[in-house]
Amino acid sequence: MLVLGIAGGSGSGKTSVVQKIVNQFPKHHVSVLSQDAYYRDNGELTQAEKEQINFDHPSAIEFPLLVDHVSRLKRGEIVKMPTYSYVTCRRGEETIPIHPAEVLIVEGILIFTNPELCDILDIKIFVDTDADERLIRIITRDVIERGRGLDKSIRHYRNFVKPMHELFIEPTKRLADIIIPVGGHNNIGIDILTAKIRETLSVK
C-alpha cells in the first residue's frame, strides 16, 4: 500500500486534487480517509460554545484514532471511518467502511502537524493556494454547507482560520515532498503527481 498525505489550508482545493487523483486509477484501487471525519464529538455543547470551537487547531482532531485506522488499513484490515456534522458538531451514528487498497489517501488541513501520522505517509503533498482565493471559497462553503451567516463566517475566519493557518498549517509546507500551486486547477501538477504515484507503485 502506498500512503499519500494531502494537506493545505482551508479552501485550498485539496478535495479537487484528491478527486482528480482518484479518477486516474481503476475503481477500488484508491481509498480515502478524510481528517474532517475525525473531529472530536462536541454535540453536548451549547450553540454559543459550538461557535467557539477552533476547528483549525490540532487538538480538535482525534489523531490517535486516525493513526490507528491508517495503520490497520496498511495491515489489510477494513476500518469504520466516522461521520461528522459541522452543523451539529456531533459525530453521526453511521460509519463508512474503508477497505484496504493499492493507494490510500489521507487528506486534511492539519495532517502534517502530527508526527506519528507523518511517519507513516509515503508521499506528502501540500496544496498551496492564495489566501484571497481560499477566503472566497471558505465563506461560500460556510454559508451554503455549514449554515453560517456572512458576518459569522468572516468573524470565524479572522478569529480562527487565519491565525491557525499561519501558526500550524503554513509551516508544514516545508515537510511536503511535492507542492501543488492553485489546487485542483493545476492539471499539469496533478498529472506529474499521478505519474510519480504509478512509478512508486511499480517499484513497490
C-alpha positions as CSV (number, residue, x, y, z in Angstrom):
1,M,0.0,0.0,0.0
2,L,1.2,3.5,-0.9
3,V,0.0,6.1,1.6
4,L,-0.3,9.7,0.4
5,G,-0.9,12.7,2.7
6,I,-2.6,15.7,1.1
7,A,-2.6,18.9,3.2
8,G,-3.0,22.6,2.7
9,G,-5.0,25.5,4.0
10,S,-8.8,25.5,4.3
11,G,-10.3,26.2,0.9
12,S,-7.1,25.4,-0.9
13,G,-8.6,22.8,-3.2
14,K,-7.5,19.6,-1.5
15,T,-10.7,17.8,-2.3
16,S,-10.5,18.6,-6.0
17,V,-6.9,17.3,-6.1
18,V,-7.9,14.1,-4.3
19,Q,-10.8,13.5,-6.7
20,K,-8.7,14.0,-9.8
21,I,-6.1,11.5,-8.4
22,V,-8.9,9.0,-7.7
23,N,-10.2,9.4,-11.2
24,Q,-6.8,8.4,-12.7
25,F,-7.0,4.9,-11.2
26,P,-9.4,2.0,-11.6
27,K,-12.3,1.8,-9.2
28,H,-11.5,0.4,-5.8
29,H,-7.7,0.9,-6.3
30,V,-7.7,4.1,-4.1
31,S,-9.2,4.6,-0.7
32,V,-9.6,8.0,1.0
33,L,-9.6,8.9,4.7
34,S,-10.7,12.5,5.5
35,Q,-9.3,14.2,8.5
36,D,-12.7,16.0,8.8
37,A,-14.3,12.8,9.8
38,Y,-12.1,12.6,12.9
39,Y,-13.1,15.8,14.6
40,R,-13.9,15.2,18.3
41,D,-17.6,14.9,19.2
42,N,-18.9,18.2,20.7
43,G,-22.6,17.6,20.4
44,E,-23.2,18.2,24.1
45,L,-22.1,21.9,23.9
46,T,-24.4,24.8,23.8
47,Q,-24.8,26.7,20.5
48,A,-22.7,29.5,21.8
49,E,-20.0,27.1,22.8
50,K,-20.1,25.4,19.5
51,E,-19.5,28.7,17.7
52,Q,-16.2,29.0,19.7
53,I,-14.8,25.6,18.6
54,N,-11.5,26.0,16.9
55,F,-11.7,23.5,14.1
56,D,-8.3,24.7,12.8
57,H,-6.3,23.7,15.9
58,P,-4.7,20.2,16.0
59,S,-6.3,19.4,19.4
60,A,-9.7,19.4,17.6
61,I,-8.7,16.2,15.8
62,E,-8.8,12.7,17.3
63,F,-5.4,11.8,15.8
64,P,-4.9,8.6,17.8
65,L,-8.0,7.1,16.0
66,L,-6.9,8.4,12.6
67,V,-3.4,7.0,13.0
68,D,-4.9,3.7,14.2
69,H,-7.1,3.5,11.1
70,V,-4.2,4.2,8.7
71,S,-2.1,1.5,10.5
72,R,-4.9,-1.1,10.3
73,L,-5.6,-0.4,6.6
74,K,-1.9,-0.9,6.0
75,R,-2.2,-4.3,7.7
76,G,-5.0,-5.2,5.3
77,E,-8.0,-4.6,7.7
78,I,-11.2,-2.8,7.0
79,V,-11.9,0.2,9.2
80,K,-15.1,2.2,10.0
81,M,-14.4,5.9,9.3
82,P,-16.6,8.2,11.4
83,T,-19.0,10.7,10.0
84,Y,-19.2,14.3,11.4
85,S,-21.6,17.2,11.0
86,Y,-20.3,20.8,11.2
87,V,-23.9,21.9,11.8
88,T,-24.4,19.9,15.0
89,C,-20.7,19.4,15.9
90,R,-21.5,15.8,16.5
91,R,-20.4,12.5,15.1
92,G,-23.1,10.6,13.3
93,E,-24.2,7.1,14.3
94,E,-23.4,5.8,10.9
95,T,-19.8,5.0,9.9
96,I,-18.3,4.5,6.4
97,P,-16.4,1.2,5.7
98,I,-13.0,1.9,4.2
99,H,-11.3,-1.0,2.5
100,P,-7.5,-1.5,2.0
101,A,-6.4,-0.5,-1.5
102,E,-3.3,-0.1,-3.6
103,V,-3.3,3.6,-2.8
104,L,-4.5,5.2,0.4
105,I,-5.0,9.0,0.5
106,V,-5.2,10.8,3.9
107,E,-6.4,14.4,3.4
108,G,-6.9,17.3,5.7
109,I,-5.6,20.7,6.7
110,L,-3.8,19.5,9.9
111,I,-2.4,16.1,9.0
112,F,1.2,17.2,8.8
113,T,1.0,18.6,12.3
114,N,1.0,15.1,13.8
115,P,4.5,13.5,13.8
116,E,3.2,9.9,14.2
117,L,0.9,10.3,11.2
118,C,3.7,11.9,9.1
119,D,5.9,9.0,9.8
120,I,3.5,6.6,8.0
121,L,2.9,8.8,5.0
122,D,5.0,7.7,2.0
123,I,4.5,10.9,0.0
124,K,3.4,14.2,1.5
125,I,1.7,16.8,-0.8
126,F,0.8,20.4,0.1
127,V,-1.8,22.2,-1.9
128,D,-0.9,25.8,-2.0
129,T,-3.5,28.4,-2.9
130,D,-3.5,32.2,-2.4
131,A,-5.2,33.5,0.8
132,D,-7.8,35.6,-1.0
133,E,-9.0,32.7,-3.1
134,R,-9.2,30.5,-0.1
135,L,-11.2,33.1,1.8
136,I,-13.8,33.3,-1.0
137,R,-14.1,29.5,-1.0
138,I,-14.3,29.3,2.8
139,I,-17.1,32.0,3.0
140,T,-19.1,30.3,0.2
141,R,-18.8,26.9,1.9
142,D,-19.6,28.2,5.3
143,V,-22.8,30.0,4.1
144,I,-24.1,27.2,1.8
145,E,-22.9,24.0,3.6
146,R,-22.4,24.9,7.3
147,G,-25.3,27.3,7.9
148,R,-23.2,30.2,9.0
149,G,-24.2,33.8,8.1
150,L,-21.8,36.0,6.3
151,D,-20.8,38.0,9.4
152,K,-20.2,34.8,11.4
153,S,-18.1,33.3,8.6
154,I,-15.9,36.4,8.3
155,R,-15.5,36.6,12.1
156,H,-14.7,32.9,12.3
157,Y,-12.0,33.4,9.6
158,R,-10.4,36.3,11.4
159,N,-10.5,34.6,14.9
160,F,-9.6,31.1,14.0
161,V,-8.9,30.2,10.3
162,K,-6.3,32.8,9.5
163,P,-4.2,32.7,12.7
164,M,-4.3,28.9,12.9
165,H,-3.2,28.7,9.3
166,E,-0.2,30.9,10.0
167,L,0.7,29.1,13.2
168,F,0.1,25.5,12.3
169,I,-0.6,24.8,8.6
170,E,1.7,27.1,6.6
171,P,4.8,25.9,8.5
172,T,4.1,22.3,7.5
173,K,4.7,23.2,3.8
174,R,8.4,22.6,4.5
175,L,7.5,18.9,5.2
176,A,6.0,18.3,1.8
177,D,7.7,16.2,-0.8
178,I,5.5,17.9,-3.5
179,I,3.8,21.3,-3.6
180,I,0.9,21.8,-6.0
181,P,0.0,25.5,-6.5
182,V,-3.6,26.6,-7.2
183,G,-5.1,23.3,-6.2
184,G,-7.3,21.4,-8.5
185,H,-6.8,23.8,-11.3
186,N,-3.2,22.7,-11.7
187,N,-3.7,19.8,-14.1
188,I,0.0,19.6,-15.0
189,G,1.0,19.3,-11.4
190,I,-1.7,16.6,-10.8
191,D,-0.5,14.7,-13.8
192,I,3.1,14.8,-12.6
193,L,1.9,13.6,-9.2
194,T,-0.1,10.8,-10.7
195,A,2.9,9.7,-12.7
196,K,5.0,9.6,-9.6
197,I,2.4,7.5,-7.8
198,R,2.4,5.0,-10.7
199,E,6.2,4.9,-10.7
200,T,6.3,4.3,-6.9
201,L,3.7,1.6,-7.1
202,S,5.7,-0.2,-9.9
203,V,8.8,-0.1,-7.7
204,K,6.9,-1.4,-4.6
